[in-house]
């Protein structure tokens, strides 16, 4: 399309992008997001003392499961056979913030940016869910694509976020 939006046909109808003729390449995407919590909640997460259990362990599994199911959540995403999905956490005690970092890999004809963003977001939502009895004022913020590699468009490193 001349407007550059690939999820619409010439009549303006929503379509799944045809990747049939795209080259199969190794693709990686890393997404990152954060949740700000109060000091009591941060301590419960860090020390593993939340009443619902291991907050980060459950959030890790939830994020991985979500990344694998992205095409079921985002209407025009292709179902992908992910070759790796990892959720890491960076605990910033000075700010009472937990970062979720989702790394996703695939060898295929389309990228994994949406899977990485979905994984990071659901990991953060799970932290919220497991800690809402302590802190209903938690704030999920700044979920973004940190970097990606592979595919026709090549490498990308987000210039606005250099963590």
N, C-alpha and C positions, 0 to 999 in steps of 0.2 A: 504494500500500500504506500502511496506517496506520503502519507502523514507519519510513517514509521511505526505505526501500531500494528504488530503482527497478529494480534488475536481478533482481528476483524477482517472480514472479506470485503470485496469491492462494493458490496451493497450495505455494508455496515453491520452485518450479522456477526455475532460472536462465534469464533471457530477455534478449535485446537490447532496449533501450528503444525504443519506437515514437516516432520524431520526426516522423512524417508531418505532424502539425498544428502543429508549432512554426514560428515565424516565421524566415525567412532573415535573419540579421544578420551584420554584420562582427564577427569574434571574434579576440581576440589573447590569447596566453598566454606568460608568461615563466617559465622554470624555471631554477634555479641549483643547482649542486653543486660540491664541491671534492675535490681529492685532495692529500693531504700526502705529500711525497717527501723524500728526503734531499738534502743540499746538492749532491752530485755529480749526481744526477738532475735537480735543478732547473736547474743550469748547462747540462746537455746539452739540456734542453728549450728553455731560453731562447736558447742560442747555436746551436741547430740542429745539434748535433754527435752526436746519438744515432746509434748504428751502423745502426739500422733506417731512419733518414731523418728527414724533417720531421714530428716528432711531432704538433705542433699542426695542421698541414695535413691529415694523415691523420685525426686525431681529428675535425676539422671535417667532413670528408666523411662519415665514419662516423656522426656524430651526425645529419647531415641525412638520410642514407639511412635510419637507424633511425626517425626521426620519420615519414618517408613510409611506413614499413612497420608502424607501431604496431598497426593492426588485425589484422595477421598474428601479432603477438606476444601481445597482450592479448585474450583470447577474446571479450569482449562489446563491444569498441570498434567504432564504425562506421568503414568506410573513408572517408577524406576526401580531397578534391582540395585539397591545401594550396596557398595562393597565395603564401606566403613561409615560408622556414625559414632561420634564421641562427644560427650558433654563434659566439660570441665568447669570448675567454679573457682573464682578469684574472690576471696573474702577481704574486704577493705574495712578493717575495724575502725580506723580513724574517722570514717564517714558513715559507718553502719550500713554498708552497701554490699550486696552480693552480685557479682557478675556471673552470668551464664555464657559460656562460649561453646558453640556447637560447630564441629568440624564434620563435614560430610564428603565422601568420595564416591565416584561412580566412573565406570568406563562405558560411555554411551554417546548418544547423538544429541543430548540436550543437557543443560547444566543443572546443578543442584543448589542454586541459591535459595529457592523457595523452601527446600527441605531444611537447609541450615537455619533459615529465619524461623520456620515453624518449630524446629527442635528447640531453639533458644527461647522462643516465646512460651512454649508449653512448659518448659522447665521452670521458667519464672512464675507462670500461673500456678504451677504445682507448689512452689514455695509459698505463694500467697495462700493457697487453699490449706496447706498444712499448718500455717501459722496465724490464720485469721482470728482464732480464739484469743490470741495474745495481742494482736495488733491489726486492727481493721484499717488503719491509716497508711499501710504500706503503699508504695508508689512504684509501679513498673514504668521504666523509662528507657529511652534511647536504645531501642532495638534496631540494629542496622547490619548491613553486609559489610564486614571488615575487609575481606579480600576474597578473590576467586581466581582460579586459573583453568586453562583449557578452553577448548572450543574455538570457533571462528573469531570471536571478539578478543581472545587472548587473556592476558592477565589484567587484573584490576586490584588496586589497593586503595581503599577509601581515603581520600586526602583530608577529609573532615574529621577522621577518627584514627589516630595513630597509636592506639594502645597496643 
